[in-house]
Amino acid sequence: MFVGDIQLEEVARALLLTLKNDLPTHLGEVADEMQAADVQYYTAELGLPVPETPLPGPLQYLEGHYPSILDWDVSAFPVLTAMAYEHSLDPAGLDADQVEPMGSATYVELFASDADEGTLSRRSWRYAKALHRCVARNPTLGGVVEPITTTPDVFVSNAVTRRVSEFTDEVIYIQAARLEYTFRTPQPW
């Protein structure tokens, strides 16, 4: 490694591997926790049946940015992407001798699709919760970065509506949960 080396790809890959290894466990945890919360909310509070909110794991784990993802065939979803897009001096700094902390701005997005808007919204919120748990419980991404100590910026996009195919009026909704982190990668100098 060169002094002050740019590690965008390494950070994105470490984030992706952490998520690929740990996400199935956290999806199960979140699904179980939210099932109990759903019973309380829908049945006890609203007097309605509890809607099903399955949390299938991603079919694809991809590094990088995919602007065409909304045009992909719906059979490809859910899709998880991880991207590190900025590497700069970290203004927070570290109290260490001969180390210069660098910040790697990253994001992870999980795109899901569903024929029901309400189900998709619940899934997106729950995906965001599970994604963050993966990072919070492995804050160094396998030793690649300094332990993360902050909560990410979290966004759940508006759902996009599109036809399933050009030969039908059937529509599908696509929505993304996006978490943005800045990981610190100390560099010797």
Secondary structure as the mmCIF struct_conf table of DSSP 4:
data_model
#
loop_
_struct_conf.conf_type_id
_struct_conf.id
_struct_conf.beg_label_comp_id
_struct_conf.beg_label_asym_id
_struct_conf.beg_label_seq_id
_struct_conf.end_label_comp_id
_struct_conf.end_label_asym_id
_struct_conf.end_label_seq_id
TURN_TY1_P TURN_TY1_P1 VAL A 3 GLY A 4
HELX_RH_AL_P HELX_RH_AL_P1 LEU A 8 ASP A 38
HELX_RH_PI_P HELX_RH_PI_P1 VAL A 39 GLU A 45
TURN_TY1_P TURN_TY1_P2 LEU A 46 LEU A 46
HELX_LH_PP_P HELX_LH_PP_P1 PRO A 49 GLU A 52
HELX_LH_PP_P HELX_LH_PP_P2 PRO A 56 PRO A 58
BEND BEND1 LEU A 59 LEU A 59
STRN STRN1 GLN A 60 GLU A 63
BEND BEND2 GLY A 64 GLY A 64
TURN_TY1_P TURN_TY1_P3 PRO A 67 SER A 68
HELX_RH_3T_P HELX_RH_3T_P1 ILE A 69 ASP A 71
BEND BEND3 TRP A 72 TRP A 72
HELX_RH_3T_P HELX_RH_3T_P2 VAL A 74 ALA A 76
BEND BEND4 PRO A 78 PRO A 78
STRN STRN2 VAL A 79 LEU A 89
TURN_TY1_P TURN_TY1_P4 PRO A 91 ALA A 92
BEND BEND5 ASP A 95 ASP A 95
TURN_TY1_P TURN_TY1_P5 ASP A 97 GLN A 98
STRN STRN3 VAL A 99 ASP A 114
BEND BEND6 ALA A 115 ALA A 115
HELX_RH_AL_P HELX_RH_AL_P2 GLU A 117 ALA A 136
TURN_TY1_P TURN_TY1_P6 ARG A 137 ARG A 137
BEND BEND7 ASN A 138 ASN A 138
TURN_TY1_P TURN_TY1_P7 PRO A 139 VAL A 144
BEND BEND8 VAL A 145 VAL A 145
HELX_LH_PP_P HELX_LH_PP_P3 GLU A 146 ILE A 148
BEND BEND9 THR A 150 THR A 150
HELX_LH_PP_P HELX_LH_PP_P4 THR A 151 PRO A 152
STRN STRN4 ASP A 153 VAL A 156
HELX_LH_PP_P HELX_LH_PP_P5 SER A 157 ALA A 159
STRN STRN5 VAL A 160 ARG A 163
BEND BEND10 VAL A 164 SER A 165
TURN_TY1_P TURN_TY1_P8 GLU A 166 PHE A 167
STRN STRN6 VAL A 171 PRO A 188
#
